[in-house]
Amino acid sequence: MSTPAILYHFAFHPASRAARLALGEAKVEWAEEPVRPWDENCPLFDLNASGMPPVLAVTERGKPLNLCELDAILGWIEDRTKGDVLLPSDVFERAEARRLTTWFTRRFSDDVDSILLHERVEKPLLRLGPPDARQLREGREALKQHLAMLEDLASTREWLAGRRLSQADLVAAGHISALDYFGEMPWGVIPSLKLWYSKIKSRPCFRALLSDRLPGVSPASWYTDLDF
């Protein structure tokens, strides 16, 4: 009997959310180990030199292997499924899926997550005081600009990278779902992206994310609603 993979993750970390979605979509057997990356005794420091989640501990050829952070996890899934699950067969759509994955990991994270999720998640957990109104305005303005681009994609494609679901959709959902928990997604002005999100939100892999709760902070009223 094979040993299940163990995912070390933080529930409101977008890359951790994306890893959970990808593992679920690929039907990988795994167990979770929630971590608090800011704790001095966090096990991540023994698994990943950067101390960052997610880390997937697996066994390959009878030997332990730690897949550190999202790119390594997505690559491992791609290798074990021969690319048939999280990437389209069309070469152009595969390239687009990888482009969008990198864009979320770098640009969206830097411009949006580093501000809004810092104010909404990190400050309450680390007791750094209330959210800063100026920072929230800046983060929301950056989010607005990036959502305009995503709305254009969603209005002309069935999924973000093309005709079928890909890792780009799962990575996007990891970021967007974290923001949606705090009511930061202006769904009324992005109807095509809202339709895309309703499709991915209804997939079985998404169910666990809807049960996530941040202590002391209730989710937006529509967070768990599939017909929001």
JOMORA-V323743 format. One record per residue. N is the residue number from 0. OMEGA is omega in whole degrees, -180 to 180 (* if undefined). NEAR is the number of other C-alpha atoms within 12 Angstrom. Layout:
N:OMEGA:NEAR, N:OMEGA:NEAR
This chain:
0:-177:6, 1:178:13, 2:180:17, 3:173:19, 4:178:28, 5:179:30, 6:174:40, 7:-172:41, 8:171:35, 9:-167:37, 10:-176:36, 11:174:42, 12:-173:41, 13:180:40, 14:176:45, 15:177:42, 16:179:42, 17:178:46, 18:178:51, 19:178:49, 20:-178:44, 21:179:45, 22:179:40, 23:-180:29, 24:180:31, 25:179:31, 26:174:19, 27:176:29, 28:-178:22, 29:175:25, 30:-177:20, 31:175:25, 32:180:24, 33:-179:25, 34:175:27, 35:-171:25, 36:-178:31, 37:179:18, 38:-179:15, 39:-179:12, 40:180:12, 41:-178:22, 42:180:26, 43:-177:32, 44:176:22, 45:-176:19, 46:-174:27, 47:-176:23, 48:-180:15, 49:-177:16, 50:-175:25, 51:171:30, 52:-5:43, 53:171:43, 54:178:44, 55:178:42, 56:-178:34, 57:174:29, 58:179:19, 59:-179:16, 60:177:9, 61:-178:10, 62:179:11, 63:180:16, 64:177:20, 65:178:27, 66:-171:31, 67:175:33, 68:-164:35, 69:-178:38, 70:-180:29, 71:-180:24, 72:178:38, 73:178:43, 74:178:26, 75:177:32, 76:178:33, 77:-180:26, 78:-175:16, 79:179:18, 80:-178:19, 81:175:16, 82:-174:21, 83:-173:20, 84:-171:29, 85:178:39, 86:178:40, 87:177:28, 88:180:21, 89:-174:17, 90:-180:14, 91:179:15, 92:175:26, 93:179:28, 94:179:20, 95:178:29, 96:180:33, 97:178:31, 98:-179:24, 99:177:32, 100:179:35, 101:-180:23, 102:178:23, 103:-177:35, 104:-177:30, 105:-171:20, 106:-177:20, 107:179:35, 108:-177:31, 109:-172:21, 110:-172:27, 111:-175:37, 112:-176:38, 113:178:29, 114:-173:29, 115:-179:39, 116:173:37, 117:-179:30, 118:-173:31, 119:-175:39, 120:-173:33, 121:-178:26, 122:178:20, 123:-177:19, 124:-178:23, 125:179:16, 126:-179:14, 127:179:14, 128:-178:15, 129:177:18, 130:179:22, 131:-175:19, 132:-180:15, 133:179:14, 134:178:22, 135:179:25, 136:-180:18, 137:179:20, 138:180:31, 139:177:28, 140:176:21, 141:178:25, 142:180:35, 143:-179:23, 144:-179:20, 145:179:29, 146:178:32, 147:177:21, 148:-180:21, 149:177:33, 150:177:29, 151:179:21, 152:-176:26, 153:-178:27, 154:-177:22, 155:-177:17, 156:177:22, 157:174:24, 158:-170:37, 159:-178:41, 160:-178:38, 161:-171:30, 162:-180:22, 163:179:27, 164:179:34, 165:179:40, 166:178:49, 167:178:42, 168:-178:48, 169:177:48, 170:177:46, 171:-179:46, 172:177:47, 173:179:41, 174:-174:44, 175:-179:44, 176:177:44, 177:178:39, 178:-179:37, 179:178:36, 180:-176:34, 181:178:27, 182:-176:24, 183:-179:33, 184:-179:32, 185:-171:23, 186:-176:25, 187:-177:14, 188:178:14, 189:-173:25, 190:-180:22, 191:178:26, 192:176:35, 193:178:29, 194:176:25, 195:-177:35, 196:179:38, 197:178:26, 198:-177:26, 199:178:37, 200:-178:33, 201:-178:22, 202:-178:23, 203:-177:20, 204:-175:26, 205:-170:32, 206:-177:22, 207:-179:22, 208:-178:37, 209:178:31, 210:178:17, 211:177:23, 212:174:21, 213:-177:23, 214:177:14, 215:-178:11, 216:178:17, 217:179:19, 218:173:26, 219:-173:22, 220:-177:17, 221:-172:21, 222:-177:31, 223:-175:25, 224:180:18, 225:179:21, 226:-174:15, 227:*:19
